[in-house]
Amino acid sequence: MVIGVLIGVICLILIAGACFIAYKNKKNRNASNVAKIVPLCVALIMLVVFLIVPFSIRTVKAGEVAVVKHLGEARETKTAGTYFDLWITEKYEYYDATVQNLTINTPAYSKDAQTMELEMTVQFQIDSSKAIEIVNKYGALETLSNRISSVSIEKTKAILTKYSAMEIIENRSSLSPEVEETIKLAIDENYCVNIVAVVLTNIDFSDAFEATVENKMIAEQEKLKAEYEKETAIVNAEKELEVAKLNAQAKLAQAEADAEAQIKIAEAEATAIKLKSIEVARSLGFKIKTITVTAEDGTTSVDYEIDFEGKSADEVALIVDYLKYAEYLSKWDGKLPEVVTDGNTNVMVPTPGTSN
């Protein structure tokens, strides 16, 4: 383009100079006819060059492809560069060979008949080697773009009708790859383009449906919150119950330990009282018999038996009271005795092994 302009300017300057010289020679009576004709011939030649050369220099920019038509017939393609073709017989048609962004807006329907406004972008690039075929089939790139748009809308609507509105919302990220793959299969090499990418930029449902979805999401969030609070309360209750169990077990263990200690003390006291009763009986003149006792585990111990024969009732009662208390202590389980009354003023404290 720049070269053609420069050549055109040069030609105009030469034409103007030749015409000026011819005019001067014409005014000069002494000038020969040759001197008068030559400048006119030069001006005429420069005029022919100006009309042919500058307009026949063609430049194809980077990212473009030119289809050369000879007297209306597409014959060849030209890529980036500068060419000389006679403009009278050769016509250049330029096509953008870079990636094209085709923005599509169309209404669509889901499987459950929910309306939506669909916005998508289809990026495509023409196959430069098939530029002549594009010219012969579509005539212009705009016509090809409209055809791609129609096919893209048809295939996208067919995909969306397979899903409910909620499924479209939940799986929006996975819909674009599915739509892209379908459109690439539909727009094959017969369209003379390469589909670079297909992106669903926006899916807009009706206001009423979006309000319904929003309310549903709020309800689900509240449900999740309630479930979380319930689970938290259960966990806390279980923790409290476990702590209570541990405390109860500790107290029970302590009580059992205390009871065992009391039982051992009582047994020791019972043994001491029994021995004391033996000493008292011996001092009162009772006969004492020594008995060897064999336990279940085979161990032996010494026990004593008092002979009450020939003794007074008071002496016997004294020793018996000692022995009864000793027996009570030996059988005590560590629990405080229950107090039983006969409904009057008499109070009885039952000892282990006795019945009411």
Secondary structure, 3 states (H helix, E strand, C coil): CHHHHHHHHHHHHHHHHHHHHHHHHHHCCCCCHHHHHHHHHHHHHHHHHHHHHHHHEEEECCCEEEEEEECCEEEEEECCEEEECCCCCEEEEEEECCCEEEEEEEEEECCCCCEEEEEEEEEEEECHHHHHHHHHHHCCHHHHHHHHHHHHHHHHHHHHCCCCHHHHHHCHHHHHHHHHHHHHHHCCHHHCEEEEEEEEEEEEECHHHHHHHHHHHHHHHHHHHHHHHHHHHHHHHHHHHHHHHHHHHHHHHHHHHHHHHHHHHHHHHHHHHHHHHHHHHHHCCCEEEEEEEECCCCCEEEEEEEECCCCCHHHHHHHHHHHHHHHHHHHCCCCCCCCEECCCCCEECCCCCCCC
